[in-house]
């Protein structure tokens, strides 16, 4: 059986368009009938279309995604997916936005090794940034308390769709105004909390377009 190439496209919010991802798949020559589109949150991997596609893949097949965040919500999940596909099942993965992340059979051993190293470095940087943020927050709170500053009421708990909207905003797919309206909070509150969440989840280490206000 000839090796097959599949494309996975995911959009996370109502009204979000998958056009750019579809164009990228077609430019990479992924067969139209092998492009799987899913409109569901990336919060977890209980996504029927993704799971069905992964189960159908065989050793030697190629899975193409537009960006690395299509594989997971954070680098822990991405690393798990990457290892499961490439090392355990022999499926190649191609990330169009990051050419170094390409493990197809025609790549030499060095190319595959570079892809693994790049992914590990991204994961390490993301974890380091999360640890740094936690340390900085703890130091800031301690310094404020030492000065006698009292902290106000507990911070507002973000509604359930917050994480997926923060991810979409970080990648420039929606504006903070749109996200705030959907959550019922102000644009300023959303931007502040979304930036904190994105860095804590490792998204802050990914290349990003100019953010929408």
PyMOL commands that set and color helices and strands:
alter all, ss='L'
color gray80, all
select helices_A, chain A and resi 19-27+32-34+48-56+68-70+75-88+109-146+162-170+176-183+187-200+203-205
alter helices_A, ss='H'
color red, helices_A
select strands_A, chain A and resi 5-11+35-39+62-65+92-95
alter strands_A, ss='S'
color yellow, strands_A
deselect
rebuild
show_as cartoon
